Amino acid sequence: MSDPTNISVIPPPLGTKSNFINPVDQLTAIYVTSGIVLALPAIGIAARLFVKLVVVPGSHRTEDYLSYFAFASFVSYVAVILHLSGMGLTHHLYDISVAQISGILYWVNIVYCLYSIPTAAAKLSVLFQLRSIFTTGNRNAVYWVIMVSIVVNFIFYTGLFFSYVFQCWPREKIWHGDTVAGKCTDAIQVNLSSGILNIVSDIEALLIPTWAIWHLSLPLKRKLAALSVFGVSSIAIGVGIGGMYIRVTLLTNIDQTWWLTKLALLVTAEISIVIFVGCMPSFSRLYHYVRGTGPSNQTTTKSKSGLVTFGSSENKAKSGKGGKGGNLSNTMARYMGTRGTGMTTLGSQGGFDNEDTLELRTYVTSTANAGGAVTPATDAQMDDLENGGQAAVSNPSGAPNHIWKTSQVGQTYSRLSDDEWSRRV
């Protein structure tokens, strides 16, 4: 009987021989890529934790916990890939012996099963974050697109996980092949479908903030600055397209281990980037915290403009614990800091100059009388604003603060300069 340690899984190409001692491999690429893809999200998670624990303590949300879980499970995923690479995955299949292949196939299935966990958590984290930033208090088309995407991603990746767990029945057939009786599904076909969803969700993670930011009443420079925070996801799209190419190649190429290694390089890069994208707003918030230009944690009844923001101490006292301010405070400014977007957080200190924009959503306008007391806007004033009208808010000195509705999308209002106010009225 032939020795299985000296028989290759597939015949070598014509003119070559199998090399079981010192074969060509991709181990160096695996080590270098693993270091990079672990370092990138580690930096992002560190920034996110600092912001949530120091800059804005007590502000953890669903997307934050999903991001932490995604990173923890991603570390485990990369660790298994490194273990599998040491077993010989990085070699050509014709340089792998029959004696080795069962162990490799066993761990390949483990990698497939683990893949769904960090990927799903990272994608859901980004989607929940987009919902928090762009649809607070509004159940508009963007809100429902995001919600449908959350449900679809959760169902798909849950199904993907179980499809790999039960790829063959009995499971031993996965790594023992035809020596065990049973049935199997085509893992490569399933892998192809996951690649398609990855690209779609990555594109969506770029288009949603692009659409929402573009409709904000901000100068072009600030729109581009805000878009740059989410623009990193375009790299994930490119990586996902490269992964699709390899997935298609695996449908017909017999040298499976060699191409699976290349796929592992791209998949880990894609997951790493998605986790990092979810942490990008934290870098902006951290930057403004370090520079001292971010929104204050204290509230005030007065700002440079004399406008009392909804959520300030007076309004909270009047609205009570169940007031609307808490439901509307989760804006882009909350995530990225005042100077990062040109917006002032509702309920924060800060005021604004002629170029700054104050985001006021439906039923969030108030006025200050000459004595500095806070008087909620009347229903008539609210109706005027919602119909595209304007309302002047006076500060204690009597100078008008010209507030003009600047966007139907998101119900945003701006303070205009005296010259600009004169031109509009």
HELIX and SHEET records of a PDB file:
HELIX    1   1 PRO A    4  ASN A    6  5                                   3    
HELIX    2   2 LEU A   27  PHE A   50  1                                  24    
HELIX    3   3 VAL A   51  VAL A   55  3                                   5    
HELIX    4   4 THR A   62  LEU A   84  1                                  23    
HELIX    5   5 SER A   85  LEU A   89  3                                   5    
HELIX    6   6 LEU A   93  ASP A   95  5                                   3    
HELIX    7   7 VAL A   98  PHE A  134  1                                  37    
HELIX    8   8 ALA A  141  VAL A  165  1                                  25    
HELIX    9   9 LYS A  173  HIS A  176  1                                   4    
HELIX   10  10 GLY A  177  THR A  179  5                                   3    
HELIX   11  11 ALA A  187  TRP A  214  1                                  28    
HELIX   12  12 LEU A  220  PHE A  230  1                                  11    
HELIX   13  13 SER A  233  LEU A  250  1                                  18    
HELIX   14  14 GLN A  256  ARG A  291  1                                  36    
HELIX   15  15 SER A  313  SER A  319  1                                   7    
HELIX   16  16 GLY A  325  LEU A  328  1                                   4    
HELIX   17  17 MET A  332  MET A  336  1                                   5    
HELIX   18  18 THR A  338  THR A  341  1                                   4    
HELIX   19  19 ASP A  379  GLU A  386  1                                   8    
HELIX   20  20 ASP A  418  ARG A  424  1                                   7    
SHEET    1   A 2 CYS A 168  TRP A 169  0                                        
SHEET    2   A 2 LYS A 183  CYS A 184 -1                                        
SHEET    1   B 5 MET A 343  THR A 344  0                                        
SHEET    2   B 5 THR A 357  LEU A 358  1                                        
SHEET    3   B 5 THR A 412  LEU A 416 -1                                        
SHEET    4   B 5 PRO A 400  SER A 407 -1                                        
SHEET    5   B 5 GLN A 390  SER A 394 -1                                        
SHEET    1   C 2 SER A 366  ALA A 368  0                                        
SHEET    2   C 2 VAL A 374  PRO A 376 -1                                        
END                                                                             
